[in-house]
Amino acid sequence: MTKDIGGTAGQVWLPVCNTLVLAAVGPFSGYLQDLFGRRWITLCGSITIMVGVVLVGTAHSFAQGIAGMCLAGGGAAIGELTALAG
């Protein structure tokens, strides 16, 4: 896939940006769940994962792939920590 969108030299950034955003969003998901409710934050996280995966799947450039992986990482952080709390 990275060869198709012109990111062969920087393909390592796809999983790295996912992990970085996951680490950045993770500490705030519990606090946001306390403020707005677990249900709404979980739904927002699920929608964020879906939008990120669609963006990666339809990417025409490497920057779009990076943006999609960042969105998917943010949603994954919410989903992961919600699953641990449940």
C-alpha positions in Angstrom: 0.0 0.0 0.0 2.7 2.5 0.8 4.3 2.0 -2.6 0.9 3.0 -4.2 0.7 6.2 -2.3 4.3 7.2 -2.6 5.5 6.6 1.0 8.0 3.8 0.6 10.8 5.8 2.2 8.7 6.8 5.2 6.5 3.7 5.6 7.6 3.3 9.2 5.6 6.4 10.1 2.3 4.7 9.6 2.4 2.5 12.7 4.5 5.1 14.6 1.9 7.9 14.3 -0.9 5.5 15.3 1.0 4.6 18.5 2.0 8.2 19.3 -1.6 9.4 19.1 -2.8 6.4 21.1 -0.3 7.4 23.8 -1.4 11.0 23.7 -5.2 10.4 23.8 -5.1 7.5 26.3 -4.6 9.6 29.5 -7.6 11.8 28.7 -10.2 9.2 27.8 -11.0 8.3 31.4 -11.5 11.9 32.4 -13.7 12.5 29.3 -15.8 9.5 30.2 -16.3 10.9 33.7 -17.4 14.2 32.2 -19.6 13.1 29.3 -20.4 9.5 30.1 -18.8 6.3 29.0 -21.4 5.6 26.3 -20.9 8.8 24.4 -17.1 8.7 24.5 -17.1 5.1 23.4 -19.3 5.9 20.5 -17.1 8.8 19.5 -14.0 6.6 19.7 -15.7 3.9 17.5 -16.7 6.5 14.9 -13.1 7.9 15.0 -11.7 4.5 14.3 -14.1 3.9 11.4 -13.3 7.3 9.8 -9.6 6.7 10.2 -9.8 3.3 8.6 -11.9 4.6 5.7 -9.4 7.4 5.2 -6.4 5.0 5.1 -8.3 2.7 2.7 -9.1 5.5 0.3 -5.8 7.4 0.6 -4.3 8.9 -2.5 -1.3 10.4 -0.8 1.0 9.4 2.0 -0.2 12.4 4.1 -3.8 11.1 3.9 -2.6 7.7 5.1 -0.8 9.4 8.0 -3.9 11.4 8.9 -6.1 8.2 8.8 -3.7 6.3 11.0 -3.7 9.2 13.5 -7.5 9.2 13.7 -7.5 5.4 14.0 -5.0 5.6 16.9 -7.1 8.1 18.7 -10.2 6.0 18.5 -8.2 2.9 19.4 -7.0 4.6 22.6 -10.5 5.3 23.7 -11.7 1.8 22.8 -8.8 0.1 24.5 -9.1 2.0 27.8 -12.9 1.6 27.8 -12.5 -2.1 27.4 -10.1 -2.2 30.3 -12.5 -0.2 32.5 -15.5 -2.3 31.6 
